[in-house]
Amino acid sequence: MKVNVDVLTLSGTVFTVRVEDDCSVWHLKREIEKVTTTSAYLQRLIGCDGMVLPDGQLSNFCPLGDGELQITMVSVPKSQSEMDWFNHWSTHAPEWLQRSSHKLLDGGELHDYQQHAELEPKTFRVPRWLRFRGGSSAHGPDHHPTRVVKSPMEMPVQPKRLRLTTSEEVIRAIKRAGPFFRSVCISGSEVELSFGKPHSAEVELLASCEAVATAIAEAPDVVLDPLICSPDVAFEKIVELVVRLLPKCPGLYDSLPACLQEEEVILFNAVETDPEAKATFLKIASKSDLRAWREWRRRNNLGHATCHWGRRCEGDRF
């Protein structure tokens, strides 16, 4: 259902926009931007209660029962750094470069602009996309605006390799990588992590298992959350990584997030490699947990785990 939103500006102007009753605050800002040309990023919307509307579904913050709504729109001024950049752009950027920011370029126009870029003195940094060699194809200008900005002569970029030696270096590198991890694996005594933003060169991180295990123990959220949230890294790979790292750092199991602690293979490997984890497990484990552990040990040829629940091993505690 469509609802009418009456928008009042500080200058006294009132106008109406129509949006769906289940739209978001951000969508409403985009509709207001079409009327006022004020960027959605610079808008602050104030509801009937005098509070700034946060991001989220509009109906969560304002009642829409009668199909009408009144809000106040405040335009936030640009920051000083944005104003400084705009002034620098307006006064120093060549006229031809400013013109290129207002229109899509076909192959012929892009070729002309590239020639301008090559001749431009070093008083203003020309964008890299205007400096590649090439231009229009042999069949004439390419009028597809999304294809002409990529050089057909571009050579594939080799991935960068960084070797990390301490847990602090691992934590800093993963913070810089953010949620752009592509793969994780263990090769010998080293962990290989690769990441890269879309359309950028891949970066490979190489670190010892001990350094990565210590980094997880010191900052589990920083190290594991990007891996868990990455759409390119399978959860099974993360489980495999943690299992291989458990013997390298006693107490690592206690630092893991709940989604990994609940994995049976991680729990049972921690019990096998960490005496404290084993003591805690034996204290709180149920009969079904103990049976599952014994079965897991049998499947992995780790010997027979005796149990105080049976008569023949009464008095033994594993």
Salt bridges, closest charged atoms under 4 A:
GLU20 OE2 - LYS2 NZ 3.71
GLU31 OE2 - HIS27 NE2 3.71
GLU31 OE2 - LYS34 NZ 3.27
GLU33 OE1 - ARG30 NE 3.41
GLU95 OE1 - ARG99 NH1 2.47
ASP106 OD2 - HIS143 ND1 3.60
GLU109 OE2 - LYS103 NZ 2.78
GLU118 OE1 - ARG133 NH2 3.83
GLU190 OE2 - ARG163 NH1 2.19
GLU202 OE1 - ARG182 NH1 3.29
GLU204 OE1 - ARG161 NH1 2.43
GLU210 OE2 - LYS248 NZ 3.82
GLU264 OE2 - ARG299 NH2 3.81
GLU272 OE2 - ARG297 NH1 2.53
GLU295 OE2 - ARG298 NH2 2.31
